[in-house]
Amino acid sequence: MIITSRATFRPRNMAFVPLLNRACRFQSTSSQQEMFLKEYKIRSSLERLVHHYSEKQLPQFSLRRLYDQSTKLDHNYILQNARDTIEWLIIYNARRLSDFRRLPYLVILNPSISECYSSYLHTMSSLITASLDAPTTAQDNEKFVETLEDFIEVHADTLPVLSKGFTEVLHLISQEQVTHFLDNHLRERIVMRLIAHQHVQLTKTLCSDEYVPGGKFNGVIRQLNIADVITKNAELVNDICLMKYDQSVPITIDTNMYPPAFWSRQDPHDSPRNKGDPNMFPYIEYHLDYILMEIFKNSFRAHIENGVSDPVQVTISTSESPSYLELRIRDKGKGIPPNILSHIFDYSFSTYESGEGDSYKTLNVPPGAAGNTVAGMGYGLPLSKNYVEIFNKTEGSKIMGSLTMQSYLGWGTDVYLKTVGTE
């Protein structure tokens, strides 16, 4: 038996405290003692692995990596990609656990934050098990895909729980600590889910008629008709508005007829594009879905609550070389006061006063599913910003991607989404 001092034991093995308490209450029951010791040994083994993998370095996850996986896809490569996927997910998962453990001890004891921590501990165990029996056949890979789908489901609802937890412990931790933790956590959570989604999609495409050997769009990146994506998300948010307000908000979609736009800092084309031409752009659809839904929730709510009948206007600008997308979403919802605008991308900052009880339970559902309230827990815009910036770095004066906002009090607000399609 390894005896550890209390000072050493608490921060490194915080998840064990409830187990010890439970074991003390049932000391007379040998079967329960055996169960506790078995669970303790499992978690002690994971402890060493978490430390080992959290120290490993990975290259920056990029769109280029997703394209490479797509072009290399065949029946042999999918097995290699399965092994790489396990390795990457274990390392990212270990990082998340290590960051949780750096939080103050009393913060980790919060039931909601502890629940999130436990979900990553459970995932670590599943991934380590998968690594011991990595796929070597197509049938093995299909089983691994089921593990990944379980992983995606387990982490689908962590944001509302995490939001609730940090709201309850703000008196124990500074806002700077919360921001630092959430910036790292949410960005790596986006990457982890994307890695899992990518392997699932590659596997499904390989077994379907959509598979194109050497093609760039066998995975999660697809050629998207941006106007269709905008219309789809506007309709989803209007469904929410109809339930909440018994009203909907019209939108208009127009395009920059002379691309590239000012963002690319290139001269526009001499000849305008045809107005009816589709604006195609290669990207991850569920990322755009999430961002657009959050922006439309704010814009539509502002129009309805201020009695504005004008449509929300969306302007699209795309270019193939360089590959970029720029959207401007303009509303006339009377604008945002400067003291609020400066906090608009802060975590847990919301101008919405919920009359529905625990709004955090119904807002910010995972990408791909529709939320059923218009506003709530204050993670929508900062998380949307993370979705944009996960692949888009600003290098010097060259802006590769951003989510920004301009507001004119008494008139309305412009939101600018800019992102690259290739690197």
VOZA-18871 format. One record per residue (C-alpha): residue number from 1; residue in three letters; x, y, z. Coordinates in pm, 1 decimal, decimal comma. Each point is the difference from the previous one (the first is absolute). Example, Ala and Ser with C-alpha at 12.3 -4.5 7.8 and 13.67 -1.06 7.14 Angstrom:
REM VOZA-18871
site pos 1; code ala; x 1230,0; y -450,0; z 780,0
site pos 2; code ser; x 137,0; y 344,0; z -66,0
REM end
This chain:
REM VOZA-18871
site pos 1; code met; x 0,0; y 0,0; z 0,0
site pos 2; code ile; x 129,2; y 345,1; z -93,7
site pos 3; code ile; x -46,8; y 254,1; z 280,3
site pos 4; code thr; x -14,7; y 358,9; z -119,2
site pos 5; code ser; x 0,3; y 309,0; z 218,8
site pos 6; code arg; x -325,5; y 195,9; z 10,3
site pos 7; code ala; x 160,6; y 309,3; z -153,1
site pos 8; code thr; x 122,9; y -201,0; z -296,2
site pos 9; code phe; x -305,3; y -216,9; z -32,7
site pos 10; code arg; x -269,8; y 268,6; z -21,3
site pos 11; code pro; x 96,2; y 198,1; z -312,8
site pos 12; code arg; x 128,6; y -297,7; z -196,2
site pos 13; code asn; x -286,2; y -235,6; z 84,2
site pos 14; code met; x -298,3; y 224,8; z 55,6
site pos 15; code ala; x -237,9; y -246,4; z -164,1
site pos 16; code phe; x 85,7; y -258,9; z 267,3
site pos 17; code val; x -138,1; y 197,2; z 296,0
site pos 18; code pro; x -365,3; y -100,5; z -56,4
site pos 19; code leu; x 117,9; y -359,7; z -39,8
site pos 20; code leu; x 185,2; y 9,3; z 332,0
site pos 21; code asn; x -300,6; y 145,5; z 177,2
site pos 22; code arg; x -221,9; y -267,6; z -147,1
site pos 23; code ala; x 244,9; y -271,7; z 101,8
site pos 24; code cys; x 13,7; y 129,4; z 359,7
site pos 25; code arg; x -377,8; y -18,2; z 31,7
site pos 26; code phe; x -2,2; y -365,5; z -98,4
site pos 27; code gln; x 317,0; y -135,1; z 157,8
site pos 28; code ser; x -179,9; y -305,8; z 131,3
site pos 29; code thr; x -100,0; y -117,1; z -347,1
site pos 30; code ser; x 287,2; y -182,6; z -161,8
site pos 31; code ser; x -156,7; y -5,6; z -346,2
site pos 32; code gln; x -30,1; y 377,5; z -1,1
site pos 33; code gln; x 358,1; y 30,8; z 122,0
site pos 34; code glu; x 111,5; y -220,1; z -286,6
site pos 35; code met; x -195,9; y 213,8; z -246,9
site pos 36; code phe; x 160,8; y 313,9; z 138,6
site pos 37; code leu; x 351,1; y -147,3; z -20,2
site pos 38; code lys; x -61,0; y -112,7; z -356,8
site pos 39; code glu; x -119,3; y 347,2; z -100,9
site pos 40; code tyr; x 290,6; y 159,3; z 186,5
site pos 41; code lys; x 252,9; y -215,7; z -188,4
site pos 42; code ile; x -159,6; y 91,7; z -333,3
site pos 43; code arg; x 14,6; y 369,8; z 79,0
site pos 44; code ser; x 355,7; y -28,2; z 132,0
site pos 45; code ser; x 103,4; y -156,3; z -330,7
site pos 46; code leu; x -176,5; y 276,9; z -190,5
site pos 47; code glu; x 179,6; y 255,2; z 218,7
site pos 48; code arg; x 338,3; y -105,2; z -136,3
site pos 49; code leu; x -130,2; y -9,2; z -357,8
site pos 50; code val; x -159,6; y 343,7; z 28,4
site pos 51; code his; x 330,7; y 147,8; z 113,6
site pos 52; code his; x 189,9; y -180,0; z -279,3
site pos 53; code tyr; x -231,1; y 98,8; z -286,7
site pos 54; code ser; x -66,0; y 356,5; z 116,0
site pos 55; code glu; x 372,5; y 72,2; z -43,2
site pos 56; code lys; x 1,6; y -115,6; z -363,2
site pos 57; code gln; x 15,0; y 260,4; z -274,9
site pos 58; code leu; x -220,1; y 5,2; z -309,8
site pos 59; code pro; x 24,3; y 213,4; z -313,2
site pos 60; code gln; x -263,2; y 272,0; z -43,7
site pos 61; code phe; x -324,0; y -157,2; z -119,8
site pos 62; code ser; x -85,3; y 149,8; z -338,4
site pos 63; code leu; x -228,7; y -5,6; z -297,8
site pos 64; code arg; x 294,8; y -133,1; z -198,6
site pos 65; code arg; x 2,9; y -311,9; z 215,9
site pos 66; code leu; x -369,1; y -57,9; z -74,9
site pos 67; code tyr; x 60,5; y 38,8; z -373,8
site pos 68; code asp; x 297,2; y -238,6; z 13,7
site pos 69; code gln; x -208,5; y -264,0; z 175,5
site pos 70; code ser; x -264,6; y 33,7; z -268,8
site pos 71; code thr; x 237,6; y -30,1; z -295,7
site pos 72; code lys; x 185,4; y -298,5; z 151,3
site pos 73; code leu; x -316,9; y -187,8; z 87,3
site pos 74; code asp; x -17,3; y -366,7; z -100,8
site pos 75; code his; x -62,2; y -331,8; z 178,7
site pos 76; code asn; x 356,4; y -19,5; z 133,1
site pos 77; code tyr; x 29,5; y 363,7; z 100,5
site pos 78; code ile; x -319,8; y -3,6; z 207,9
site pos 79; code leu; x 163,0; y -248,1; z 240,7
site pos 80; code gln; x 308,1; y 218,2; z 39,1
site pos 81; code asn; x -224,2; y 300,8; z 53,9
site pos 82; code ala; x -188,0; y -190,5; z 271,0
site pos 83; code arg; x 327,2; y -50,4; z 190,5
site pos 84; code asp; x 94,8; y 365,6; z -47,0
site pos 85; code thr; x -345,7; y 106,7; z 116,2
site pos 86; code ile; x 35,7; y -201,3; z 321,0
site pos 87; code glu; x 342,2; y 152,3; z 69,3
site pos 88; code trp; x -115,2; y 358,9; z -59,4
site pos 89; code leu; x -314,8; y -38,8; z 206,8
site pos 90; code ile; x 188,4; y -154,4; z 292,6
site pos 91; code ile; x 245,7; y 290,8; z 4,3
site pos 92; code tyr; x -272,0; y 265,0; z -21,8
site pos 93; code asn; x -207,2; y -179,9; z 262,6
site pos 94; code ala; x 300,0; y -17,9; z 235,1
site pos 95; code arg; x 56,3; y 373,0; z -45,3
site pos 96; code arg; x -359,4; y 70,6; z 97,9
site pos 97; code leu; x 31,6; y -210,3; z 315,1
site pos 98; code ser; x 325,1; y 174,2; z 93,1
site pos 99; code asp; x -161,8; y 342,6; z -43,3
site pos 100; code phe; x -291,7; y -102,6; z 220,9
site pos 101; code arg; x 247,5; y -103,4; z 268,9
site pos 102; code arg; x 168,2; y 341,4; z -8,6
site pos 103; code leu; x -323,7; y 164,8; z 107,7
site pos 104; code pro; x -37,4; y 84,9; z 370,0
site pos 105; code tyr; x -103,4; y -302,1; z 203,5
site pos 106; code leu; x -332,7; y 147,6; z 112,1
site pos 107; code val; x -88,3; y 79,5; z -361,7
site pos 108; code ile; x 47,0; y -364,2; z -100,4
site pos 109; code leu; x -229,8; y -105,0; z 285,0
site pos 110; code asn; x -288,7; y 184,3; z -165,3
site pos 111; code pro; x -240,0; y -276,7; z -112,8
site pos 112; code ser; x -37,3; y 130,9; z -355,8
site pos 113; code ile; x 373,7; y 49,4; z -58,8
site pos 114; code ser; x 71,2; y -334,0; z 165,6
site pos 115; code glu; x -250,3; y -161,3; z -237,5
site pos 116; code cys; x 186,7; y 140,8; z -301,5
site pos 117; code tyr; x 330,9; y -115,6; z 145,4
site pos 118; code ser; x -139,3; y -350,1; z 49,6
site pos 119; code ser; x -122,2; y -14,6; z -361,0
site pos 120; code tyr; x 356,8; y 63,3; z -120,9
site pos 121; code leu; x 131,0; y -261,9; z 242,2
site pos 122; code his; x -251,0; y -249,5; z -141,1
site pos 123; code thr; x 103,8; y 92,8; z -354,1
site pos 124; code met; x 367,2; y -48,3; z 89,8
site pos 125; code ser; x -73,0; y -353,2; z 114,3
site pos 126; code ser; x -191,0; y -78,1; z -322,6
site pos 127; code leu; x 276,3; y 140,9; z -221,4
site pos 128; code ile; x 275,7; y -188,3; z 184,5
site pos 129; code thr; x -200,9; y -319,4; z -44,0
site pos 130; code ala; x -36,4; y 75,1; z -372,5
site pos 131; code ser; x 374,8; y 62,0; z -30,8
site pos 132; code leu; x 76,4; y -347,0; z 139,3
site pos 133; code asp; x -201,9; y -159,4; z -278,3
site pos 134; code ala; x 38,2; y 240,9; z -292,7
site pos 135; code pro; x -200,0; y -82,3; z -316,9
site pos 136; code thr; x 170,8; y -236,8; z -243,8
site pos 137; code thr; x -300,7; y -86,2; z -217,3
site pos 138; code ala; x -298,6; y 182,5; z -145,4
site pos 139; code gln; x -221,8; y -172,6; z 255,9
site pos 140; code asp; x 226,0; y 121,2; z 281,5
site pos 141; code asn; x -22,3; y 352,9; z -137,3
site pos 142; code glu; x -379,0; y -13,6; z -3,0
site pos 143; code lys; x 8,2; y -86,5; z 371,1
site pos 144; code phe; x 243,3; y 285,1; z 60,3
site pos 145; code val; x -240,3; y 236,6; z -177,0
site pos 146; code glu; x -262,2; y -102,0; z 255,4
site pos 147; code thr; x 245,6; y 96,7; z 276,3
site pos 148; code leu; x 49,8; y 338,7; z -165,3
site pos 149; code glu; x -374,2; y 54,9; z -31,5
site pos 150; code asp; x -31,9; y -76,6; z 372,3
site pos 151; code phe; x 278,0; y 251,8; z 66,1
site pos 152; code ile; x -183,2; y 266,9; z -201,2
site pos 153; code glu; x -322,7; y -70,4; z 188,7
site pos 154; code val; x 166,4; y 3,5; z 343,6
site pos 155; code his; x 145,5; y 345,0; z -65,1
site pos 156; code ala; x -303,5; y 140,6; z -180,9
site pos 157; code asp; x -160,8; y 156,8; z 306,6
site pos 158; code thr; x 302,4; y 107,8; z 203,8
site pos 159; code leu; x -26,7; y 372,7; z -75,2
site pos 160; code pro; x -326,0; y 69,3; z 187,2
site pos 161; code val; x 132,0; y -196,7; z 298,1
site pos 162; code leu; x 336,0; y 177,5; z -8,2
site pos 163; code ser; x -172,9; y 337,5; z -30,5
site pos 164; code lys; x -214,1; y -73,9; z 304,2
site pos 165; code gly; x 303,3; y -110,0; z 197,2
site pos 166; code phe; x 211,6; y 308,0; z -68,8
site pos 167; code thr; x -295,5; y 228,0; z 71,5
site pos 168; code glu; x -18,6; y -157,2; z 345,8
site pos 169; code val; x 372,9; y 31,0; z 82,2
site pos 170; code leu; x 80,9; y 351,5; z -122,2
site pos 171; code his; x 55,8; y 102,4; z 362,9
site pos 172; code leu; x 279,4; y -257,9; z 22,3
site pos 173; code ile; x 190,4; y 78,5; z -319,5
site pos 174; code ser; x 90,4; y 312,8; z -193,7
site pos 175; code gln; x -155,8; y 86,6; z -334,5
site pos 176; code glu; x 348,8; y -14,8; z -154,9
site pos 177; code gln; x 42,2; y -361,2; z 117,1
site pos 178; code val; x -342,5; y -92,5; z -135,9
site pos 179; code thr; x 76,6; y 161,3; z -336,8
site pos 180; code his; x 339,6; y -170,6; z -27,4
site pos 181; code phe; x -148,0; y -339,6; z 85,9
site pos 182; code leu; x -297,6; y 32,9; z -233,0
site pos 183; code asp; x 203,1; y 131,0; z -294,6
site pos 184; code asn; x 221,6; y -308,9; z 11,1
site pos 185; code his; x -280,7; y -237,3; z 90,3
site pos 186; code leu; x -248,4; y 105,7; z -266,1
site pos 187; code arg; x 253,7; y 19,1; z -281,1
site pos 188; code glu; x 140,8; y -343,3; z 76,1
site pos 189; code arg; x -352,0; y -135,1; z 46,8
site pos 190; code ile; x -81,9; y 125,2; z -352,2
site pos 191; code val; x 311,5; y -173,7; z -134,5
site pos 192; code met; x -73,9; y -326,6; z 184,2
site pos 193; code arg; x -353,7; y -17,5; z -132,0
site pos 194; code leu; x 121,9; y 91,0; z -348,7
site pos 195; code ile; x 263,1; y -276,8; z 3,6
site pos 196; code ala; x -269,7; y -249,4; z 97,3
site pos 197; code his; x -251,2; y 132,9; z -255,6
site pos 198; code gln; x 266,4; y -10,0; z -272,1
site pos 199; code his; x 82,7; y -368,0; z 48,9
site pos 200; code val; x -368,6; y -91,5; z 19,7
site pos 201; code gln; x -71,3; y 189,9; z -322,6
site pos 202; code leu; x 303,3; y -145,2; z -180,6
site pos 203; code thr; x -116,7; y -349,4; z 92,1
site pos 204; code lys; x -356,2; y 62,8; z -114,5
site pos 205; code thr; x 113,6; y 159,5; z -327,6
site pos 206; code leu; x 238,8; y -287,6; z -75,0
site pos 207; code cys; x -292,5; y -241,1; z 19,5
site pos 208; code ser; x -233,0; y 210,4; z -215,3
site pos 209; code asp; x -48,0; y 110,1; z -360,2
site pos 210; code glu; x 127,8; y 348,1; z 95,1
site pos 211; code tyr; x 360,3; y -121,6; z 36,6
site pos 212; code val; x 237,6; y 167,6; z -245,8
site pos 213; code pro; x 356,3; y -144,1; z 2,4
site pos 214; code gly; x 237,8; y 291,6; z 50,5
site pos 215; code gly; x -291,9; y 239,0; z 51,3
site pos 216; code lys; x 13,9; y 298,1; z 236,1
site pos 217; code phe; x -351,4; y -39,8; z 136,9
site pos 218; code asn; x -17,2; y -355,0; z 136,5
site pos 219; code gly; x 0,1; y 125,9; z 358,3
site pos 220; code val; x -173,2; y 275,5; z 196,5
site pos 221; code ile; x 103,8; y 275,9; z -241,9
site pos 222; code arg; x -255,3; y 33,8; z -279,0
site pos 223; code gln; x -73,6; y 248,1; z -278,0
site pos 224; code leu; x -281,5; y 206,6; z 148,9
site pos 225; code asn; x -253,6; y 226,1; z -165,4
site pos 226; code ile; x 29,7; y 280,7; z 253,8
site pos 227; code ala; x -339,7; y 152,2; z -81,0
site pos 228; code asp; x -163,3; y -336,8; z 72,1
site pos 229; code val; x 185,5; y -31,0; z 332,1
site pos 230; code ile; x -111,9; y 351,2; z 98,5
site pos 231; code thr; x -362,0; y -67,3; z -95,7
site pos 232; code lys; x -6,2; y -329,7; z 189,5
site pos 233; code asn; x 124,5; y 156,9; z 323,5
site pos 234; code ala; x -227,5; y 303,0; z -30,0
site pos 235; code glu; x -296,8; y -236,3; z -31,8
site pos 236; code leu; x 111,1; y -195,9; z 307,3
site pos 237; code val; x 31,1; y 316,3; z 210,1
site pos 238; code asn; x -334,8; y 125,9; z -129,4
site pos 239; code asp; x -155,0; y -325,6; z 120,2
site pos 240; code ile; x 135,0; y 86,3; z 345,9
site pos 241; code cys; x -131,1; y 356,0; z -28,6
site pos 242; code leu; x -345,2; y -124,8; z -96,1
site pos 243; code met; x -9,5; y -215,6; z 313,6
site pos 244; code lys; x 134,2; y 276,7; z 222,5
site pos 245; code tyr; x -157,5; y 315,4; z -146,4
site pos 246; code asp; x -255,3; y -123,3; z -254,2
site pos 247; code gln; x 192,4; y 208,4; z -255,8
site pos 248; code ser; x 265,2; y -58,2; z -263,7
site pos 249; code val; x 262,0; y 226,0; z -159,5
site pos 250; code pro; x 55,4; y 25,6; z -377,4
site pos 251; code ile; x 351,0; y -4,0; z -144,0
site pos 252; code thr; x 146,8; y 117,9; z -327,7
site pos 253; code ile; x 314,8; y -148,8; z -152,7
site pos 254; code asp; x 214,9; y 189,4; z -245,7
site pos 255; code thr; x 353,0; y -43,6; z -130,3
site pos 256; code asn; x 307,1; y 202,4; z -72,6
site pos 257; code met; x -17,4; y 17,7; z -378,2
site pos 258; code tyr; x 368,3; y 89,6; z -39,7
site pos 259; code pro; x 208,8; y -244,3; z 206,0
site pos 260; code pro; x 252,8; y -8,9; z 160,1
site pos 261; code ala; x -122,3; y 237,4; z 271,2
site pos 262; code phe; x 206,4; y 249,0; z 196,3
site pos 263; code trp; x 97,9; y -269,6; z 251,8
site pos 264; code ser; x 230,5; y -175,7; z -247,4
site pos 265; code arg; x 165,5; y 334,7; z -82,8
site pos 266; code gln; x -8,7; y -87,8; z -369,2
site pos 267; code asp; x -155,3; y 195,5; z -283,1
site pos 268; code pro; x -352,3; y -113,8; z -91,6
site pos 269; code his; x -64,5; y -189,3; z -322,2
site pos 270; code asp; x -67,2; y 212,2; z -307,6
site pos 271; code ser; x -312,7; y -196,3; z -88,7
site pos 272; code pro; x -275,1; y -52,4; z 258,3
site pos 273; code arg; x -129,4; y -345,4; z 78,0
site pos 274; code asn; x -351,1; y -90,0; z -103,5
site pos 275; code lys; x -246,8; y 79,4; z 273,9
site pos 276; code gly; x -152,5; y -347,0; z -13,6
site pos 277; code asp; x 330,7; y -188,2; z 27,0
site pos 278; code pro; x 31,0; y -208,2; z 319,4
site pos 279; code asn; x 259,6; y 108,5; z 254,2
site pos 280; code met; x 186,8; y -325,6; z 58,8
site pos 281; code phe; x 254,8; y -33,4; z 277,8
site pos 282; code pro; x 180,7; y -303,1; z 148,8
site pos 283; code tyr; x -49,9; y -24,3; z 375,5
site pos 284; code ile; x -138,3; y -199,7; z 291,5
site pos 285; code glu; x -374,6; y 49,2; z -9,3
site pos 286; code tyr; x -83,6; y -62,3; z 364,6
site pos 287; code his; x 255,7; y 263,1; z 105,1
site pos 288; code leu; x -173,8; y 260,5; z -217,2
site pos 289; code asp; x -337,1; y -122,7; z 125,4
site pos 290; code tyr; x 94,8; y 69,9; z 359,6
site pos 291; code ile; x 140,9; y 346,9; z -71,2
site pos 292; code leu; x -292,5; y 111,4; z -215,9
site pos 293; code met; x -259,9; y -125,8; z 245,1
site pos 294; code glu; x 157,8; y 196,8; z 285,5
site pos 295; code ile; x 23,2; y 318,3; z -206,9
site pos 296; code phe; x -357,5; y -35,5; z -128,6
site pos 297; code lys; x -131,7; y -63,5; z 352,7
site pos 298; code asn; x 133,5; y 338,7; z 107,5
site pos 299; code ser; x -101,7; y 186,8; z -316,6
site pos 300; code phe; x -351,1; y -144,1; z -23,9
site pos 301; code arg; x -66,9; y 56,9; z 367,9
site pos 302; code ala; x 110,9; y 364,6; z -35,1
site pos 303; code his; x -238,7; y 54,0; z -293,9
site pos 304; code ile; x -296,8; y -160,1; z 171,7
site pos 305; code glu; x 46,3; y 163,7; z 340,7
site pos 306; code asn; x 49,2; y 343,5; z -158,7
site pos 307; code gly; x -291,9; y -34,8; z -241,3
site pos 308; code val; x 217,7; y 17,0; z -313,5
site pos 309; code ser; x -169,2; y -129,7; z -315,4
site pos 310; code asp; x 300,3; y 39,4; z -232,4
site pos 311; code pro; x 184,9; y -317,3; z -95,5
site pos 312; code val; x 339,4; y -102,9; z 134,3
site pos 313; code gln; x 241,0; y 41,2; z -291,4
site pos 314; code val; x 276,1; y -251,4; z -73,8
site pos 315; code thr; x 269,6; y 85,3; z -255,3
site pos 316; code ile; x 222,7; y -278,9; z -136,3
site pos 317; code ser; x 346,2; y 43,9; z -148,1
site pos 318; code thr; x 201,7; y -303,3; z -111,8
site pos 319; code ser; x 318,3; y -53,3; z -194,8
site pos 320; code glu; x 177,5; y -307,1; z -136,2
site pos 321; code ser; x 354,3; y 135,7; z -16,0
site pos 322; code pro; x 60,8; y 78,0; z 276,3
site pos 323; code ser; x -273,7; y -221,0; z 142,7
site pos 324; code tyr; x -196,6; y 203,9; z 250,6
site pos 325; code leu; x -349,6; y 73,6; z 119,9
site pos 326; code glu; x -125,5; y 327,0; z 141,7
site pos 327; code leu; x -351,5; y 49,6; z 137,7
site pos 328; code arg; x -156,3; y 317,5; z 132,4
site pos 329; code ile; x -318,2; y -47,9; z 204,6
site pos 330; code arg; x -169,7; y 337,6; z 44,4
site pos 331; code asp; x -297,1; y 58,7; z 228,9
site pos 332; code lys; x -190,7; y 316,8; z 89,2
site pos 333; code gly; x -77,3; y -106,2; z 355,7
site pos 334; code lys; x 96,3; y 336,6; z 157,0
site pos 335; code gly; x 362,6; y -92,0; z 71,8
site pos 336; code ile; x 196,4; y -95,2; z 310,3
site pos 337; code pro; x 107,8; y 244,7; z 274,6
site pos 338; code pro; x 380,6; y 48,3; z 8,0
site pos 339; code asn; x 33,2; y -135,7; z 356,0
site pos 340; code ile; x -165,4; y -324,5; z -113,9
site pos 341; code leu; x 176,8; y -18,5; z -336,3
site pos 342; code ser; x 339,7; y -12,0; z 173,0
site pos 343; code his; x -106,1; y -321,4; z 178,6
site pos 344; code ile; x -189,1; y -165,6; z -283,0
site pos 345; code phe; x 259,7; y -278,0; z -43,5
site pos 346; code asp; x 46,4; y -62,0; z 373,6
site pos 347; code tyr; x -100,6; y -338,8; z 139,7
site pos 348; code ser; x -324,5; y -13,5; z 197,1
site pos 349; code phe; x -86,4; y 355,4; z -103,6
site pos 350; code ser; x -360,2; y 24,5; z -117,5
site pos 351; code thr; x -244,6; y 286,4; z -43,9
site pos 352; code tyr; x -285,1; y -249,3; z 16,2
site pos 353; code glu; x -209,7; y -27,6; z 314,6
site pos 354; code ser; x -151,1; y -343,9; z -20,9
site pos 355; code gly; x -356,6; y -53,6; z 103,1
site pos 356; code glu; x 29,1; y -368,3; z -74,7
site pos 357; code gly; x 187,6; y -118,3; z 306,2
site pos 358; code asp; x 332,9; y -170,4; z -69,3
site pos 359; code ser; x 73,0; y 141,9; z -341,4
site pos 360; code tyr; x 342,3; y -164,5; z -7,3
site pos 361; code lys; x -177,3; y -334,2; z -48,1
site pos 362; code thr; x -160,3; y 101,1; z -326,5
site pos 363; code leu; x 253,0; y 225,3; z -172,3
site pos 364; code asn; x 318,7; y -76,4; z -190,0
site pos 365; code val; x -79,8; y -355,2; z -91,1
site pos 366; code pro; x 272,7; y -179,4; z -197,2
site pos 367; code pro; x 59,8; y 110,1; z -359,8
site pos 368; code gly; x -242,2; y -173,2; z -232,6
site pos 369; code ala; x -298,0; y 20,7; z 235,4
site pos 370; code ala; x -235,5; y 293,2; z 42,6
site pos 371; code gly; x -24,6; y 188,5; z 328,5
site pos 372; code asn; x -347,2; y 63,5; z 135,4
site pos 373; code thr; x 42,6; y 339,4; z 161,7
site pos 374; code val; x 118,9; y 325,1; z -149,9
site pos 375; code ala; x 261,0; y 98,8; z 256,8
site pos 376; code gly; x 138,1; y -108,8; z 333,1
site pos 377; code met; x 326,9; y -108,6; z 149,3
site pos 378; code gly; x 246,8; y 236,7; z -168,4
site pos 379; code tyr; x 224,2; y -251,9; z -178,9
site pos 380; code gly; x -141,0; y 38,3; z -351,3
site pos 381; code leu; x 214,3; y 282,9; z -136,1
site pos 382; code pro; x 330,2; y -87,4; z 173,2
site pos 383; code leu; x -34,7; y -360,8; z -113,9
site pos 384; code ser; x -84,0; y 117,7; z -352,2
site pos 385; code lys; x 318,4; y 206,4; z 6,5
site pos 386; code asn; x 193,3; y -312,4; z 95,4
site pos 387; code tyr; x -155,2; y -189,0; z -292,2
site pos 388; code val; x 127,7; y 268,1; z -237,0
site pos 389; code glu; x 344,0; y 35,5; z 152,9
site pos 390; code ile; x 77,7; y -369,8; z 41,1
site pos 391; code phe; x 139,1; y -7,8; z -357,2
site pos 392; code asn; x 53,4; y 371,5; z -50,3
site pos 393; code lys; x 295,5; y 181,1; z 144,7
site pos 394; code thr; x 77,4; y 368,0; z -43,4
site pos 395; code glu; x 356,7; y 31,2; z -126,3
site pos 396; code gly; x 131,8; y 356,4; z 16,4
site pos 397; code ser; x -226,2; y 217,6; z -211,7
site pos 398; code lys; x -141,0; y -300,7; z -185,2
site pos 399; code ile; x -338,5; y -97,5; z 139,9
site pos 400; code met; x -70,7; y -365,3; z -73,8
site pos 401; code gly; x -326,0; y -21,4; z 190,7
site pos 402; code ser; x -204,1; y 179,3; z 261,9
site pos 403; code leu; x -341,2; y 68,6; z 149,6
site pos 404; code thr; x -48,4; y 370,0; z 73,1
site pos 405; code met; x -286,1; y 236,5; z 70,5
site pos 406; code gln; x -85,6; y 365,7; z -61,1
site pos 407; code ser; x -303,8; y 151,7; z 163,5
site pos 408; code tyr; x -171,8; y 336,5; z -33,8
site pos 409; code leu; x -212,5; y 77,8; z 303,4
site pos 410; code gly; x -350,8; y 91,9; z -103,7
site pos 411; code trp; x 38,7; y -154,1; z -344,6
site pos 412; code gly; x 138,3; y -354,6; z -20,9
site pos 413; code thr; x 292,9; y -241,9; z -7,1
site pos 414; code asp; x 230,5; y -149,6; z -264,7
site pos 415; code val; x 169,3; y -334,8; z 64,8
site pos 416; code tyr; x 292,3; y -96,3; z -224,2
site pos 417; code leu; x 100,7; y -363,3; z -47,4
site pos 418; code lys; x 323,3; y -54,9; z -190,9
site pos 419; code thr; x 163,0; y -336,1; z -54,4
site pos 420; code val; x 236,7; y -177,3; z -236,4
site pos 421; code gly; x -91,2; y -316,1; z -191,6
site pos 422; code thr; x 353,0; y -136,0; z -51,7
site pos 423; code glu; x 339,6; y 65,4; z 150,7
REM end
